């Protein structure tokens, strides 16, 4: 994972449980331009497993994951347009 890029878009799914955070992240990424960076804020601990798993099936890159007091922040760079 590479850090150092700033988010260009924010997705706040705090308080939502699976499958909402992953579904919303996938939808947001599909509408973003190549090179954009999505910051996902989530509170469901399952996202620590589910978001990297979902990204493994896409061309996008997980730049960082930060966990703080029950909240999780994911930085994801869009690497290709999905159809």
Biotite code that builds the C-alpha atoms (Angstrom):
import biotite.structure as struc

atoms = struc.array([
    struc.Atom([0.000, 0.000, 0.000], chain_id="A", res_id=1, res_name="UNK", atom_name="CA", element="C"),
    struc.Atom([1.230, 3.432, -0.900], chain_id="A", res_id=2, res_name="UNK", atom_name="CA", element="C"),
    struc.Atom([0.343, 6.547, 1.031], chain_id="A", res_id=3, res_name="UNK", atom_name="CA", element="C"),
    struc.Atom([0.768, 10.208, 0.246], chain_id="A", res_id=4, res_name="UNK", atom_name="CA", element="C"),
    struc.Atom([-2.234, 10.874, -1.969], chain_id="A", res_id=5, res_name="UNK", atom_name="CA", element="C"),
    struc.Atom([-5.117, 13.050, -0.847], chain_id="A", res_id=6, res_name="UNK", atom_name="CA", element="C"),
    struc.Atom([-8.760, 12.061, -1.230], chain_id="A", res_id=7, res_name="UNK", atom_name="CA", element="C"),
    struc.Atom([-10.688, 13.701, -4.036], chain_id="A", res_id=8, res_name="UNK", atom_name="CA", element="C"),
    struc.Atom([-13.996, 12.125, -2.978], chain_id="A", res_id=9, res_name="UNK", atom_name="CA", element="C"),
    struc.Atom([-15.525, 11.099, 0.365], chain_id="A", res_id=10, res_name="UNK", atom_name="CA", element="C"),
    struc.Atom([-17.949, 8.266, 1.107], chain_id="A", res_id=11, res_name="UNK", atom_name="CA", element="C"),
    struc.Atom([-19.304, 8.272, 4.673], chain_id="A", res_id=12, res_name="UNK", atom_name="CA", element="C"),
    struc.Atom([-20.948, 4.951, 5.521], chain_id="A", res_id=13, res_name="UNK", atom_name="CA", element="C"),
    struc.Atom([-20.481, 5.230, 9.281], chain_id="A", res_id=14, res_name="UNK", atom_name="CA", element="C"),
    struc.Atom([-23.242, 3.320, 11.073], chain_id="A", res_id=15, res_name="UNK", atom_name="CA", element="C"),
    struc.Atom([-24.068, 1.071, 8.120], chain_id="A", res_id=16, res_name="UNK", atom_name="CA", element="C"),
    struc.Atom([-23.512, -2.689, 8.218], chain_id="A", res_id=17, res_name="UNK", atom_name="CA", element="C"),
    struc.Atom([-22.598, -5.192, 5.525], chain_id="A", res_id=18, res_name="UNK", atom_name="CA", element="C"),
    struc.Atom([-23.299, -5.168, 2.627], chain_id="A", res_id=19, res_name="UNK", atom_name="CA", element="C"),
    struc.Atom([-23.959, -1.402, 2.447], chain_id="A", res_id=20, res_name="UNK", atom_name="CA", element="C"),
    struc.Atom([-20.363, -0.088, 2.847], chain_id="A", res_id=21, res_name="UNK", atom_name="CA", element="C"),
    struc.Atom([-18.953, -2.375, 0.145], chain_id="A", res_id=22, res_name="UNK", atom_name="CA", element="C"),
    struc.Atom([-21.876, -1.844, -2.233], chain_id="A", res_id=23, res_name="UNK", atom_name="CA", element="C"),
    struc.Atom([-21.700, 1.941, -1.834], chain_id="A", res_id=24, res_name="UNK", atom_name="CA", element="C"),
    struc.Atom([-17.912, 1.960, -2.294], chain_id="A", res_id=25, res_name="UNK", atom_name="CA", element="C"),
    struc.Atom([-18.185, -0.135, -5.454], chain_id="A", res_id=26, res_name="UNK", atom_name="CA", element="C"),
    struc.Atom([-20.870, 2.188, -6.836], chain_id="A", res_id=27, res_name="UNK", atom_name="CA", element="C"),
    struc.Atom([-18.855, 5.312, -6.005], chain_id="A", res_id=28, res_name="UNK", atom_name="CA", element="C"),
    struc.Atom([-15.696, 3.922, -7.635], chain_id="A", res_id=29, res_name="UNK", atom_name="CA", element="C"),
    struc.Atom([-17.586, 3.045, -10.813], chain_id="A", res_id=30, res_name="UNK", atom_name="CA", element="C"),
    struc.Atom([-18.544, 6.712, -11.267], chain_id="A", res_id=31, res_name="UNK", atom_name="CA", element="C"),
    struc.Atom([-15.088, 8.199, -10.655], chain_id="A", res_id=32, res_name="UNK", atom_name="CA", element="C"),
    struc.Atom([-12.352, 9.218, -13.083], chain_id="A", res_id=33, res_name="UNK", atom_name="CA", element="C"),
    struc.Atom([-9.011, 7.418, -13.316], chain_id="A", res_id=34, res_name="UNK", atom_name="CA", element="C"),
    struc.Atom([-6.561, 8.893, -10.800], chain_id="A", res_id=35, res_name="UNK", atom_name="CA", element="C"),
    struc.Atom([-9.281, 9.978, -8.362], chain_id="A", res_id=36, res_name="UNK", atom_name="CA", element="C"),
    struc.Atom([-8.934, 8.881, -4.737], chain_id="A", res_id=37, res_name="UNK", atom_name="CA", element="C"),
    struc.Atom([-11.929, 7.782, -2.678], chain_id="A", res_id=38, res_name="UNK", atom_name="CA", element="C"),
    struc.Atom([-11.856, 8.016, 1.106], chain_id="A", res_id=39, res_name="UNK", atom_name="CA", element="C"),
    struc.Atom([-14.328, 5.598, 2.682], chain_id="A", res_id=40, res_name="UNK", atom_name="CA", element="C"),
    struc.Atom([-15.290, 6.120, 6.333], chain_id="A", res_id=41, res_name="UNK", atom_name="CA", element="C"),
    struc.Atom([-16.870, 3.044, 7.903], chain_id="A", res_id=42, res_name="UNK", atom_name="CA", element="C"),
    struc.Atom([-17.631, 1.651, 11.338], chain_id="A", res_id=43, res_name="UNK", atom_name="CA", element="C"),
    struc.Atom([-18.489, -1.965, 10.452], chain_id="A", res_id=44, res_name="UNK", atom_name="CA", element="C"),
    struc.Atom([-15.460, -4.113, 11.400], chain_id="A", res_id=45, res_name="UNK", atom_name="CA", element="C"),
    struc.Atom([-16.307, -6.453, 8.509], chain_id="A", res_id=46, res_name="UNK", atom_name="CA", element="C"),
    struc.Atom([-15.143, -3.732, 6.111], chain_id="A", res_id=47, res_name="UNK", atom_name="CA", element="C"),
    struc.Atom([-11.546, -4.481, 7.149], chain_id="A", res_id=48, res_name="UNK", atom_name="CA", element="C"),
    struc.Atom([-11.963, -7.791, 5.344], chain_id="A", res_id=49, res_name="UNK", atom_name="CA", element="C"),
    struc.Atom([-14.651, -7.010, 2.785], chain_id="A", res_id=50, res_name="UNK", atom_name="CA", element="C"),
    struc.Atom([-13.306, -3.850, 1.145], chain_id="A", res_id=51, res_name="UNK", atom_name="CA", element="C"),
    struc.Atom([-9.827, -5.296, 0.388], chain_id="A", res_id=52, res_name="UNK", atom_name="CA", element="C"),
    struc.Atom([-11.532, -8.476, -0.865], chain_id="A", res_id=53, res_name="UNK", atom_name="CA", element="C"),
    struc.Atom([-13.787, -6.468, -3.197], chain_id="A", res_id=54, res_name="UNK", atom_name="CA", element="C"),
    struc.Atom([-10.835, -4.399, -4.434], chain_id="A", res_id=55, res_name="UNK", atom_name="CA", element="C"),
    struc.Atom([-8.934, -7.600, -5.236], chain_id="A", res_id=56, res_name="UNK", atom_name="CA", element="C"),
    struc.Atom([-11.495, -8.161, -7.994], chain_id="A", res_id=57, res_name="UNK", atom_name="CA", element="C"),
    struc.Atom([-11.021, -4.671, -9.460], chain_id="A", res_id=58, res_name="UNK", atom_name="CA", element="C"),
    struc.Atom([-8.119, -2.732, -10.982], chain_id="A", res_id=59, res_name="UNK", atom_name="CA", element="C"),
    struc.Atom([-8.224, -0.180, -8.145], chain_id="A", res_id=60, res_name="UNK", atom_name="CA", element="C"),
    struc.Atom([-5.482, 0.235, -5.540], chain_id="A", res_id=61, res_name="UNK", atom_name="CA", element="C"),
    struc.Atom([-5.952, 0.313, -1.779], chain_id="A", res_id=62, res_name="UNK", atom_name="CA", element="C"),
    struc.Atom([-3.551, 3.057, -0.681], chain_id="A", res_id=63, res_name="UNK", atom_name="CA", element="C"),
    struc.Atom([-4.113, 2.903, 3.073], chain_id="A", res_id=64, res_name="UNK", atom_name="CA", element="C"),
    struc.Atom([-6.310, 1.636, 5.887], chain_id="A", res_id=65, res_name="UNK", atom_name="CA", element="C"),
    struc.Atom([-6.463, 3.460, 9.214], chain_id="A", res_id=66, res_name="UNK", atom_name="CA", element="C"),
    struc.Atom([-8.339, 2.166, 12.249], chain_id="A", res_id=67, res_name="UNK", atom_name="CA", element="C"),
    struc.Atom([-9.119, 4.554, 15.095], chain_id="A", res_id=68, res_name="UNK", atom_name="CA", element="C"),
    struc.Atom([-11.593, 4.091, 17.949], chain_id="A", res_id=69, res_name="UNK", atom_name="CA", element="C"),
    struc.Atom([-13.935, 1.798, 16.030], chain_id="A", res_id=70, res_name="UNK", atom_name="CA", element="C"),
    struc.Atom([-13.865, 3.774, 12.810], chain_id="A", res_id=71, res_name="UNK", atom_name="CA", element="C"),
    struc.Atom([-12.033, 2.755, 9.660], chain_id="A", res_id=72, res_name="UNK", atom_name="CA", element="C"),
    struc.Atom([-10.723, 4.948, 6.877], chain_id="A", res_id=73, res_name="UNK", atom_name="CA", element="C"),
    struc.Atom([-9.821, 3.478, 3.493], chain_id="A", res_id=74, res_name="UNK", atom_name="CA", element="C"),
    struc.Atom([-8.049, 5.405, 0.716], chain_id="A", res_id=75, res_name="UNK", atom_name="CA", element="C"),
    struc.Atom([-8.651, 3.873, -2.702], chain_id="A", res_id=76, res_name="UNK", atom_name="CA", element="C"),
    struc.Atom([-7.191, 5.091, -6.002], chain_id="A", res_id=77, res_name="UNK", atom_name="CA", element="C"),
    struc.Atom([-9.185, 4.554, -9.179], chain_id="A", res_id=78, res_name="UNK", atom_name="CA", element="C"),
    struc.Atom([-6.920, 2.804, -11.682], chain_id="A", res_id=79, res_name="UNK", atom_name="CA", element="C"),
    struc.Atom([-9.373, 2.078, -14.494], chain_id="A", res_id=80, res_name="UNK", atom_name="CA", element="C"),
    struc.Atom([-12.965, 2.754, -15.489], chain_id="A", res_id=81, res_name="UNK", atom_name="CA", element="C"),
    struc.Atom([-15.241, -0.175, -14.676], chain_id="A", res_id=82, res_name="UNK", atom_name="CA", element="C"),
    struc.Atom([-18.193, -1.151, -16.792], chain_id="A", res_id=83, res_name="UNK", atom_name="CA", element="C"),
])
